[in-house]
C-alpha cells in the first residue's frame, strides 16, 4: 500500500473510534482479557470501564517500532490517568493488570463478571432522564477537552448569559425577595438604609 492509502485507512479506523467516543449515550466497557493497541483505544473511548481480574491493558504499537499514540490513545489516556503515567505506559509498552489499572482510575470496578457489572452500571445510568445523561456526558467531554482557563470561562460566560435570558432567573431572583424588603424605602426616597 502507498503512504496515502495507509493514511486513509488509519484515518478511517481512527474516525470510527472518534464516533464511538462522541456518542451522546453513556458507553460502558467490560474488559475481560487483553485490551491492547486498538482494543485499548476502544476501552479508553468508553465513559466507564469495568474490568475482570484477568484484564490487562497495553499500548502495544510502541513495541513494534510504531507510535504509542493511535486511535485516540495519546488524547484519552493522559486525560484519564494523568500525563506522567500515560507517558510511561505509552513510551515503554508495559502491560498493566486490572489492579494497577484500578489504582490509576483507568477502570472504576474490578468484577469477576465484568459484563454483568457493566450492565449494572448501564441500568443505573438508564434510570436517569436521557436529556440529563446526555448533557452530563457532553459537559464532561467539554470540560476534559477544554482544560485551559479561557475555554472554561467562555463556556461559563455563554451559559450565564443564556440562562439570564430565561424566565427561570426572574423567578429565582423573585424568590429571594421578601415582602419586608419591598416596604423599605431606599435612601433616595428619604428612608434609611
N, C-alpha and C positions, 0 to 999 in steps of 0.2 A: 504494500500500500504506500501511496505517496504521503508526504507530511500533511498535505492538505486533506486527504481522505482520513488520515488518522485524527487530525484536529476536528473534523466534522463528527467522527464517531465519538471522540472524547466529549465534545460539546453536547452531543445528543444524550449520552448517559448522564453527564453532569446536570443537564436540564431536567431529566427525569427525577433526580434526587431533589432538585430545587422545587419542582412542582409538588413532590411529596411533602417537603418541609413547609411549603406555603399553603397546604390545605387549610381551610377555615375550621375544620373539625379537629378536635384533640386526637393526636395519634399516640397510641401506647404500644411500645415494642416489648416483645417477650424474647429474650435471648437465651436459647437452650444450649448452644455449643459455641463454636468459634465464630466471632464476629471479626473478620479480617478484611482489610482493604475496603472494597465496595460494601461488604456486609457491615463493616464498622461504620462506614459513612451512612448507611441506611439506618442503623440504630441511632446514630447521632442526630439524624434528621427528625426523629420522633420527639414528642414533647415530654414523654415519661418513658423510662427504660426500667424493666424488671428483668432480673437475671436468675437463672438456675445456678446452683452451687458450682456446677462444672463449666459455666460460661467463661470464655476468655475474650479479650479484646486486643487487637494488634493492628498497628499501622504497617502493613506488610510490604508495600512497594518500595520503601526506602532500602529494604534488604535486597531488592532486585536491581539496584542501581537506578531506580526511578525516584521521583519526588515522593516524599511522605504526604504531600498535600494532594488529595484527589477527591473529587465529587463532594466538596464542601468540608472535608476534614479540617483544613487549615483555618476555616472560618468558625466552624462549630466547636471543635474540641477545646480551643483556648477559652471560649466563652462559657463552656460547661465546667471545665476543671481548672482553669487558670493558665496563663501563658507559660509559666515555668514548667509545670507538669506536662502540659501539652508539648512543649518544645522537647523535653526529654523523651517522651514517647514517640514523637514524630522523627526525631533525629536518630534514635537508637533502634527503633523497631522492636523494643522489648514487649513481651507478652504480659498483660495484666490479667490477673484472675478476678473472679467475682468479688471476693472480699476487698481487694485493693480498689477495684472499681467503685465499690460502695463507699469506701473511706474517702475517695476523691469526689463523691457526688455524681459520678458518671451514671450509676444506677441508684434508684431510690429504694428498691426492695430486692432481697435475695429470697427466693422461694423454691421449694422442691418442685412444685408445679408452676413454672413461670407463666405458662399460658393461662392457667386458672387465676393466678394473681393479677395478671394484666387485665383479664376480663373483669375482675372485681373492681379494679381502678376505673375501667371504662364504664361499668354500671354506675359507679358513684358519680362520675362526670355527667352521664346522661340523665341523672336525676335533676340536674340544674337546667335552667332555661337555655335554649340553643343560642339565642342572641347574646346572653351574658357570657356564655362559654366562648363563643367566637370573638367577642370583643376583648375578653380577658386574654385569649391567645394572641390576638393582634397587638394588644398593649405590651405583653411580654416580649413579643418579637421585635416591636419597635424600640422598646427600652433597651434590649440587648444590642440591637443594631446601632442605635443612636447613643452611644455611650459618652459622646462629648457634650459638654455643658450647653453649647449653642443649640444643638439639636434638641436636647431635652427642654430647654427654655422655649424654643419655637413651638414644640408640641404643647407645652403647658399654656403658653400665651394664646395659641389658637383655641384650645379647649376653653379657656376662661372667657374669651371674647364670645365664642359661640354660645356658651352656657349663659352668659349675661344677657343675651338677647331673647331668652325664653321666659315664659310666664313663671316657670319654676323659681327663678331668682326673686321676682317680685313677691311671690307667696312666702318664700323663706325669709326675706327681709321683714315682711309684714308680721311674721310670727314672732319676731324678736321685740317688736314694739308693744308696749303695754298701754292701757288707757290712761294711766297716770302720766306717762311721757307726753301724751297728746295735750294734756291740760297745762303743762309747764310752759310759761311764756319764755321766749328767748330774750337775751339781754337787749337786742334791738327793739323789742316790743315793750321795754320798760320793766321786764321781770328780772329775777335773779337767776344766775346760772348755778 
